[in-house]
Amino acid sequence: MIAPADLAACREAIRTGSLSFHTASKLLPAKVRDPALALYAFCRLADDAVDLQTEKAAAVLRLRDRLDRVYAGRPENAAPDRAFAAVVEDFEMPRALPEALLEGLAWDAVGRRYSTLSELLDYSARVASAVGAMMCVLMRVRDADALARACDLGAAMQLTNIARDVGEDAAEGRLYLPTAWLEEAGVDTDAFLAHPEATPEIRRVVRRLLAEAQRLYFRAEAGVGALPRGCRPGIYAARHIYAGIGGSIARAGHDSVTRRARTNAAQKAGWLGLALVQTGVTMVMPQSAVIYARPLPEVAFLVEAAARAPLRAEGRTAALLSVLAELEARERTRGGLEQSRA
């Protein structure tokens, strides 16, 4: 069980750090909402620990150690760690899922860029679809088709986030738009990062990315009916709130360089109402055949990890070990340089 004080701390972290999820979570039943808040708080902590730190390699290695302690049943003395450790224990969370998130954050730390949509979906699978799969685990859902659709939703949300944050990312020297798309559009990536502008070419790439997100939102909807009834409104709400961000970008002419798309309280209230209506519809309409669509190749490993019998003591994958070794090498090099200067 999550300690009440730890849960309160997680709730506050989400209220101030992720308004969209905080709004959608209000429609989840308490038995799912509370562990979901703990999950999102830990994921938010992980993301901020890397995104907001100058020494990103050290931050990722520190997260690796924190995750090790969580799965050893000895979490650090911090509310998100203790709460997430309780979630891992109560729901037998497959370790492969949070480790996928850690791998994605490690990719951020090494400054990886993505040439194709498939490569970008590889990244989205780790930093977002893994969270979708973990949410299914919290709902006690291990059906492979439902998990595949949850991964679709996570990927759609991440593509929306990337489309929204083009300008902010560029200001920090980060680039997530597929570089092959930029080349096709005639965009010089180095010039864009040096002087970010909402050119017609950049707007077209943003529009193209949102079109891919919309396709995944459609696929994801087919899986909501496979979730417990009490969970469906919250997931529909999350789908519409995040897609609404894409709508805001579109209304601004797909300019996410000079402005950041936002949604207001009235819009969120409308999407919550729509979520309740859709939930009622799913109870009387036949299930869409789209639920049986094959999982995206990029998320198949997540579906497999969550669908099989839970194993908490899984070893790290070769891919994760490789990127962690790269980060450790960077840290040793940095430490040696600092020592030589001294």
C-alpha positions as CSV (number, residue, x, y, z in Angstrom):
1,M,0.0,0.0,0.0
2,I,1.2,3.5,-0.8
3,A,1.6,5.6,2.4
4,P,-0.9,8.5,2.5
5,A,1.8,11.1,2.8
6,D,3.7,9.7,-0.2
7,L,0.5,9.6,-2.2
8,A,-0.2,13.3,-1.3
9,A,3.3,14.3,-2.4
10,C,2.8,12.4,-5.7
11,R,-0.5,14.1,-6.3
12,E,1.0,17.5,-5.8
13,A,3.9,16.8,-8.2
14,I,1.4,15.8,-10.9
15,R,-0.9,18.7,-10.2
16,T,1.9,21.2,-10.9
17,G,4.0,19.2,-13.4
18,S,1.4,17.4,-15.7
19,L,-1.9,19.2,-15.9
20,S,-3.2,17.1,-18.7
21,F,-2.7,13.8,-16.9
22,H,-4.0,15.3,-13.6
23,T,-7.2,16.4,-15.3
24,A,-7.8,13.0,-17.0
25,S,-6.9,11.0,-13.8
26,K,-10.0,12.5,-12.1
27,L,-12.1,10.1,-14.1
28,L,-10.2,7.0,-13.0
29,P,-11.4,4.9,-10.1
30,A,-9.4,5.4,-6.9
31,K,-7.9,1.9,-7.0
32,V,-6.2,2.8,-10.4
33,R,-5.9,6.5,-9.9
34,D,-3.7,6.3,-6.8
35,P,-1.1,3.9,-8.2
36,A,-1.2,5.8,-11.5
37,L,-0.3,9.0,-9.6
38,A,2.6,7.2,-8.0
39,L,3.7,5.9,-11.4
40,Y,3.5,9.3,-13.2
41,A,5.2,11.0,-10.3
42,F,8.2,8.6,-10.6
43,C,8.2,9.0,-14.4
44,R,8.0,12.8,-14.0
45,L,10.9,12.7,-11.5
46,A,12.9,10.6,-13.9
47,D,12.2,12.9,-16.9
48,D,13.0,16.0,-15.0
49,A,16.1,14.5,-13.4
50,V,17.6,14.2,-16.9
51,D,15.9,17.1,-18.8
52,L,16.7,19.8,-16.2
53,Q,20.2,18.7,-15.4
54,T,23.4,19.9,-17.1
55,E,25.2,16.6,-16.4
56,K,22.7,14.3,-18.1
57,A,24.9,11.2,-18.1
58,A,25.3,11.3,-14.4
59,A,21.5,11.9,-14.0
60,V,20.7,8.8,-16.0
61,L,23.2,6.6,-14.0
62,R,21.7,7.9,-10.8
63,L,18.2,6.9,-12.0
64,R,19.5,3.5,-12.8
65,D,20.7,3.1,-9.2
66,R,17.3,4.4,-7.9
67,L,15.4,1.9,-10.1
68,D,17.7,-0.9,-8.8
69,R,16.8,0.1,-5.2
70,V,13.1,0.1,-6.0
71,Y,13.2,-3.4,-7.4
72,A,15.4,-4.6,-4.5
73,G,12.6,-3.4,-2.1
74,R,14.9,-0.7,-0.7
75,P,13.8,2.5,-2.3
76,E,15.5,5.8,-1.6
77,N,13.9,8.0,1.1
78,A,11.8,10.0,-1.2
79,A,8.1,10.0,-1.7
80,P,8.0,9.1,-5.5
81,D,10.5,6.2,-4.9
82,R,8.7,4.8,-1.9
83,A,5.3,5.1,-3.7
84,F,6.6,3.5,-6.9
85,A,8.2,0.7,-4.9
86,A,4.8,0.0,-3.4
87,V,3.3,-0.1,-6.9
88,V,6.0,-2.5,-8.2
89,E,5.2,-4.8,-5.2
90,D,1.4,-4.6,-5.4
91,F,1.1,-5.1,-9.2
92,E,4.2,-7.2,-9.9
93,M,5.3,-4.6,-12.5
94,P,7.6,-6.2,-15.1
95,R,11.0,-4.5,-14.8
96,A,11.4,-4.4,-18.6
97,L,8.8,-1.5,-18.7
98,P,10.5,1.1,-16.4
99,E,13.8,0.0,-17.8
100,A,12.5,0.9,-21.3
101,L,11.8,4.4,-20.0
102,L,15.3,4.6,-18.6
103,E,16.7,3.6,-21.9
104,G,14.8,6.4,-23.7
105,L,16.1,8.9,-21.1
106,A,19.6,7.6,-21.8
107,W,19.1,8.3,-25.5
108,D,18.2,11.8,-24.5
109,A,21.4,12.1,-22.5
110,V,23.6,11.0,-25.4
111,G,21.8,13.5,-27.7
112,R,20.4,10.9,-30.1
113,R,18.6,12.1,-33.2
114,Y,16.1,10.2,-35.2
115,S,16.2,10.0,-39.0
116,T,13.0,8.2,-39.8
117,L,9.5,7.9,-38.3
118,S,10.3,4.4,-37.2
119,E,13.4,5.6,-35.3
120,L,11.3,8.2,-33.6
121,L,8.7,5.6,-32.7
122,D,11.5,3.5,-31.2
123,Y,12.2,6.5,-28.9
124,S,8.4,7.1,-28.3
125,A,8.0,3.5,-27.3
126,R,10.5,3.9,-24.5
127,V,9.5,7.2,-23.1
128,A,5.7,7.0,-23.6
129,S,4.4,3.7,-24.7
130,A,6.1,2.0,-21.8
131,V,4.0,4.2,-19.5
132,G,0.9,3.1,-21.4
133,A,1.8,-0.5,-20.9
134,M,2.4,0.2,-17.2
135,M,-1.0,1.8,-16.9
136,C,-2.5,-1.4,-18.3
137,V,-0.7,-3.4,-15.6
138,L,-2.2,-1.0,-13.0
139,M,-5.7,-1.9,-14.4
140,R,-4.8,-5.6,-14.1
141,V,-5.0,-5.9,-18.0
142,R,-2.5,-8.2,-19.6
143,D,-4.3,-8.9,-22.9
144,A,-1.8,-8.4,-25.7
145,D,-4.3,-6.6,-28.0
146,A,-5.3,-4.1,-25.3
147,L,-1.6,-3.6,-24.5
148,A,-0.8,-2.9,-28.1
149,R,-3.5,-0.2,-28.3
150,A,-2.3,1.4,-25.0
151,C,1.2,1.6,-26.6
152,D,-0.4,3.3,-29.6
153,L,-1.9,5.9,-27.3
154,G,1.4,6.5,-25.6
155,A,3.2,6.9,-29.0
156,A,0.5,9.3,-30.2
157,M,0.9,11.4,-27.1
158,Q,4.6,11.6,-27.5
159,L,4.4,12.6,-31.1
160,T,2.0,15.3,-30.0
161,N,4.4,16.5,-27.3
162,I,7.3,16.6,-29.9
163,A,5.1,18.6,-32.3
164,R,4.2,21.0,-29.5
165,D,7.8,21.5,-28.2
166,V,9.7,22.1,-31.5
167,G,10.7,25.7,-30.5
168,E,11.6,24.9,-26.9
169,D,13.6,21.9,-27.9
170,A,15.5,23.8,-30.5
171,A,16.4,26.5,-28.0
172,E,18.0,23.8,-25.9
173,G,19.8,22.3,-28.9
174,R,17.5,19.3,-29.1
175,L,15.9,18.0,-32.2
176,Y,13.2,15.3,-32.3
177,L,11.6,15.8,-35.7
178,P,12.7,13.1,-38.2
179,T,15.8,14.4,-39.9
180,A,14.9,12.6,-43.1
181,W,11.7,14.6,-43.2
182,L,13.5,17.8,-42.7
183,E,16.0,17.0,-45.5
184,E,13.1,16.2,-47.8
185,A,11.5,19.6,-46.9
186,G,14.8,21.3,-47.6
187,V,15.5,22.3,-44.0
188,D,19.2,22.6,-42.9
189,T,19.0,21.2,-39.4
190,D,22.1,23.0,-38.1
191,A,20.8,26.3,-39.4
192,F,17.4,25.7,-37.9
193,L,18.9,24.9,-34.5
194,A,21.1,28.0,-34.7
195,H,18.1,30.3,-35.6
196,P,14.7,28.5,-35.1
197,E,12.0,29.9,-37.2
198,A,8.5,28.8,-38.1
199,T,9.1,28.5,-41.8
200,P,6.6,26.9,-44.1
201,E,8.9,23.9,-44.4
202,I,9.0,23.4,-40.6
203,R,5.2,23.8,-40.4
204,R,4.7,21.1,-43.0
205,V,6.9,18.7,-41.0
206,V,4.9,19.5,-37.8
207,R,1.6,18.9,-39.7
208,R,3.0,15.6,-41.0
209,L,4.0,14.5,-37.5
210,L,0.5,15.4,-36.1
211,A,-1.1,13.4,-38.9
212,E,0.8,10.3,-37.7
213,A,-0.2,11.0,-34.2
214,Q,-3.9,11.2,-35.3
215,R,-3.6,7.8,-37.0
216,L,-2.3,6.3,-33.7
217,Y,-5.1,8.0,-31.7
218,F,-7.6,6.3,-33.9
219,R,-6.0,2.9,-33.4
220,A,-5.7,3.5,-29.7
221,E,-9.5,4.2,-29.3
222,A,-10.3,0.6,-30.3
223,G,-8.6,-0.7,-27.2
224,V,-10.4,1.4,-24.6
225,G,-13.4,-1.0,-24.7
226,A,-11.1,-3.8,-23.5
227,L,-10.3,-1.9,-20.3
228,P,-12.3,-2.2,-17.1
229,R,-15.5,0.0,-17.4
230,G,-14.5,2.3,-14.6
231,C,-11.2,3.1,-16.3
232,R,-12.5,3.9,-19.7
233,P,-13.6,7.6,-19.1
234,G,-10.1,8.5,-17.8
235,I,-8.4,7.0,-20.8
236,Y,-10.8,8.5,-23.3
237,A,-10.2,11.9,-21.6
238,A,-6.4,11.5,-21.8
239,R,-6.8,10.7,-25.5
240,H,-8.9,13.8,-26.3
241,I,-6.9,16.2,-24.1
242,Y,-3.6,15.3,-25.7
243,A,-5.2,15.3,-29.2
244,G,-6.6,18.7,-28.3
245,I,-3.0,20.0,-28.0
246,G,-2.5,18.9,-31.6
247,G,-5.7,20.8,-32.6
248,S,-4.3,23.9,-30.9
249,I,-1.1,23.6,-32.9
250,A,-3.1,23.2,-36.1
251,R,-5.2,26.3,-35.4
252,A,-2.0,28.3,-35.1
253,G,-0.9,27.2,-38.6
254,H,1.4,24.5,-37.1
255,D,3.7,27.1,-35.6
256,S,5.2,25.5,-32.5
257,V,8.4,27.5,-32.7
258,T,7.2,31.0,-31.7
259,R,4.4,29.8,-29.5
260,R,3.5,26.8,-27.2
261,A,0.1,25.3,-27.8
262,R,-2.1,25.3,-24.7
263,T,-5.6,24.2,-23.8
264,N,-7.9,25.9,-21.3
265,A,-10.2,24.7,-18.5
266,A,-13.3,25.0,-20.6
267,Q,-11.8,22.8,-23.3
268,K,-10.7,20.2,-20.8
269,A,-14.2,20.1,-19.3
270,G,-15.6,19.5,-22.7
271,W,-13.3,16.6,-23.4
272,L,-14.1,15.1,-20.0
273,G,-17.8,15.2,-21.0
274,L,-17.0,13.7,-24.4
275,A,-15.1,10.9,-22.6
276,L,-18.2,10.0,-20.5
277,V,-20.4,10.0,-23.6
278,Q,-17.9,7.7,-25.5
279,T,-17.8,5.4,-22.5
280,G,-21.6,4.9,-22.7
281,V,-21.3,4.2,-26.4
282,T,-18.7,1.5,-25.9
283,M,-21.1,-0.4,-23.7
284,V,-23.7,-0.8,-26.4
285,M,-21.6,-0.9,-29.6
286,P,-19.7,-3.9,-30.9
287,Q,-16.0,-3.8,-30.4
288,S,-14.0,-2.4,-33.3
289,A,-11.9,-4.9,-35.2
290,V,-9.0,-2.4,-35.1
291,I,-8.2,-3.8,-31.6
292,Y,-6.7,-6.8,-33.3
293,A,-4.3,-4.8,-35.4
294,R,-0.7,-5.9,-35.0
295,P,1.3,-3.9,-32.5
296,L,3.7,-1.4,-34.0
297,P,7.0,-3.2,-34.5
298,E,8.6,-0.6,-32.3
299,V,6.5,-1.4,-29.3
300,A,6.2,-5.2,-29.7
301,F,8.8,-5.8,-27.0
302,L,6.7,-3.9,-24.5
303,V,3.6,-5.8,-25.3
304,E,5.5,-9.1,-24.9
305,A,7.0,-8.0,-21.5
306,A,3.6,-6.9,-20.1
307,A,1.5,-9.8,-21.4
308,R,3.6,-12.6,-20.1
309,A,3.7,-13.9,-16.5
310,P,5.2,-11.0,-14.5
311,L,8.9,-11.3,-13.7
312,R,10.4,-8.7,-11.4
313,A,14.0,-9.9,-11.5
314,E,14.5,-9.6,-15.3
315,G,18.0,-8.6,-16.4
316,R,18.8,-5.5,-18.3
317,T,18.7,-5.8,-22.1
318,A,21.8,-5.7,-24.2
319,A,20.6,-2.4,-25.7
320,L,20.2,-0.8,-22.3
321,L,23.5,-2.1,-21.1
322,S,25.2,-0.6,-24.2
323,V,23.8,2.9,-23.7
324,L,24.6,2.8,-20.0
325,A,28.1,1.8,-20.7
326,E,28.4,4.7,-23.1
327,L,27.2,7.1,-20.4
328,E,29.6,5.6,-17.8
329,A,32.5,6.1,-20.3
330,R,31.5,9.7,-20.7
331,E,31.4,10.2,-16.9
332,R,34.9,8.6,-16.5
333,T,36.3,10.8,-19.3
334,R,34.7,13.9,-17.7
335,G,36.1,13.0,-14.3
336,G,39.6,12.4,-15.8
337,L,39.5,15.8,-17.5
338,E,38.4,17.6,-14.3
339,Q,41.2,15.8,-12.4
340,S,43.8,16.8,-14.9
341,R,42.7,20.4,-14.8
342,A,43.0,20.4,-11.0
